[in-house]
Amino acid sequence: MNHRLLTVLSFSVLAPASTLLAQSIPPVKAKALDDSEVVLPKPGSQQFLILVLGFSHKSGENCTPWDKRIAADYGSDSHISYYQLPVLAGAPSMIRPMILHGMRKDVPAFLHPHFVPIYDHEEDWKKLVNFFGADDAYILLASPDGHVLWHTHGPLSDSAYVELQSNIAKLAVNPKP
């Protein structure tokens, strides 16, 4: 990895600058597939957030591998809360129930509490993730108060996942972003 990029990533985790990485996630108040209410950022929480966003049906093919790996590695980590957020704001309201039915059927039950369809702030999310393509997965690591500390997009790769793990490890050493 380029030394300059590593320095930027390290700086963004340890002391967010006034760039994209210092921006906050849009507020989320939605129901997960298990019908539990999810509010992000969580007031008073000490858990860092890993968010996997998708903006199209096809993006699920890129989001699912991220979600499964994150669930396996961080599902029981008390310092991390993770969610897959399919952005359905562009879907016509009359077909949303069919989309949700399909999601509940396709997503394993143990992932339902972490799978949170969202219906608003689509443009804010796109701006935040530097939207590139509707079929990409967008992964954010955020502080408990919702400030973005690291992000990437695209299909799961070993190098991108190692970057995520590295940034999470830095937070364990210096938990105050």
C-alpha positions in Angstrom: 0.0 0.0 0.0 1.2 3.5 -0.8 2.8 5.1 2.3 0.9 8.4 1.8 -2.5 6.5 1.6 -1.6 4.6 4.8 -0.8 7.9 6.5 -4.1 9.4 5.4 -6.1 6.3 6.6 -4.3 6.3 9.9 -4.9 10.0 10.4 -8.6 9.6 9.5 -9.1 7.0 12.1 -7.1 8.7 14.8 -8.1 12.3 14.2 -10.7 12.9 11.5 -10.0 15.9 9.3 -12.6 18.1 7.7 -12.8 15.9 4.6 -15.3 13.2 3.6 -13.9 11.1 6.4 -15.1 13.6 9.0 -18.7 13.7 7.7 -21.4 12.0 9.6 -23.8 9.4 8.5 -27.4 10.5 7.8 -29.8 9.6 10.6 -31.4 6.2 10.4 -34.6 5.2 12.1 -35.8 2.1 10.5 -36.9 -1.5 11.1 -34.6 -4.4 10.6 -35.9 -7.6 8.8 -36.7 -9.0 12.3 -38.9 -6.0 12.9 -36.6 -4.6 15.6 -36.1 -0.8 15.5 -32.7 0.5 14.6 -31.5 4.0 15.3 -28.2 5.2 14.0 -26.1 6.7 15.3 -27.1 5.2 18.7 -27.2 7.9 21.3 -24.8 7.1 24.1 -23.4 4.0 22.4 -19.7 3.1 22.6 -19.9 0.8 19.6 -18.2 1.6 16.4 -20.3 1.0 13.3 -19.6 -1.0 10.2 -22.2 -0.2 7.5 -22.5 -2.0 4.2 -24.7 -0.1 1.8 -26.2 -1.1 -1.5 -28.2 1.0 -4.0 -29.6 -1.7 -6.3 -30.8 -5.3 -6.4 -27.6 -6.3 -8.1 -25.5 -4.6 -5.4 -26.7 -7.4 -3.1 -24.3 -9.7 -4.9 -21.4 -7.4 -3.7 -22.8 -6.6 -0.3 -23.6 -10.2 0.8 -20.0 -11.4 0.9 -19.0 -8.3 3.0 -21.9 -8.9 5.3 -21.1 -12.6 5.9 -17.4 -12.0 6.6 -18.2 -9.0 8.9 -20.8 -11.1 10.7 -18.3 -14.0 11.2 -15.5 -11.7 12.4 -17.4 -9.0 14.4 -20.8 -10.5 15.1 -20.0 -11.1 18.8 -17.6 -8.1 19.2 -19.1 -5.9 21.9 -17.2 -2.9 20.5 -18.7 -3.2 17.0 -22.2 -2.9 15.6 -22.7 -3.8 12.0 -25.6 -3.4 9.5 -26.3 -4.0 5.9 -28.3 -1.1 4.6 -30.1 -1.6 1.3 -31.2 1.8 0.1 -34.7 1.4 -1.2 -35.7 5.1 -1.6 -35.9 4.8 -5.3 -38.1 1.7 -5.3 -41.8 2.4 -5.9 -43.7 2.2 -2.6 -46.2 -0.3 -4.0 -43.5 -2.9 -4.7 -41.5 -2.4 -1.5 -43.5 -5.1 0.4 -42.6 -7.6 -2.3 -38.9 -6.5 -2.0 -39.0 -6.9 1.8 -40.7 -10.3 1.4 -37.9 -11.5 -0.9 -35.2 -10.1 1.4 -36.7 -12.0 4.4 -36.7 -15.1 2.4 -33.2 -14.8 1.0 -31.3 -13.4 4.0 -30.5 -16.0 6.7 -32.5 -15.5 9.9 -29.5 -14.8 12.0 -28.7 -11.8 9.9 -32.2 -10.3 10.0 -31.4 -8.0 13.0 -28.4 -6.6 11.0 -30.3 -6.1 7.7 -32.0 -2.7 7.7 -33.7 -1.4 4.6 -33.7 2.4 4.5 -36.1 4.6 2.5 -34.8 8.1 2.9 -31.7 10.3 2.6 -30.6 8.5 -0.6 -28.8 11.5 -2.0 -27.1 12.2 1.4 -25.9 8.6 1.5 -24.7 8.8 -2.2 -22.8 12.0 -1.5 -21.2 10.5 1.7 -19.9 7.3 0.0 -18.8 9.1 -3.2 -21.3 7.1 -5.2 -19.7 5.5 -8.1 -22.0 2.9 -9.4 -25.4 1.4 -8.3 -24.1 -2.2 -8.3 -21.2 -1.6 -5.9 -21.1 -2.3 -2.2 -20.2 0.7 -0.1 -18.5 0.0 3.3 -18.2 2.6 6.0 -16.5 2.4 9.4 -17.9 5.1 11.7 -17.5 6.3 15.2 -20.3 5.7 17.7 -21.6 9.2 17.0 -21.7 8.5 13.3 -18.5 10.2 12.0 -17.1 8.3 9.1 -13.5 7.1 9.9 -12.9 4.9 6.8 -14.7 3.8 3.7 -14.3 1.8 0.5 -16.5 0.4 -2.2 -16.6 -2.5 -4.5 -16.7 -6.3 -4.2 -15.1 -7.9 -1.2 -11.3 -8.4 -1.7 -8.7 -9.6 0.8 -6.8 -6.2 0.5 -10.0 -4.1 1.3 -10.9 -6.4 4.2 -7.4 -6.2 5.6 -7.7 -2.4 5.5 -11.0 -2.6 7.4 -9.5 -4.9 10.0 -6.4 -2.7 10.3 -8.6 0.4 11.0 -10.6 -1.5 13.5 -7.5 -2.7 15.2 -6.3 1.0 15.5 -9.5 1.9 17.2 -8.9 -0.8 19.8 -5.6 0.9 20.6 -7.0 4.5 20.4 -10.8 4.3 20.8 -11.3 8.1 20.8 -11.7 9.1 17.1 
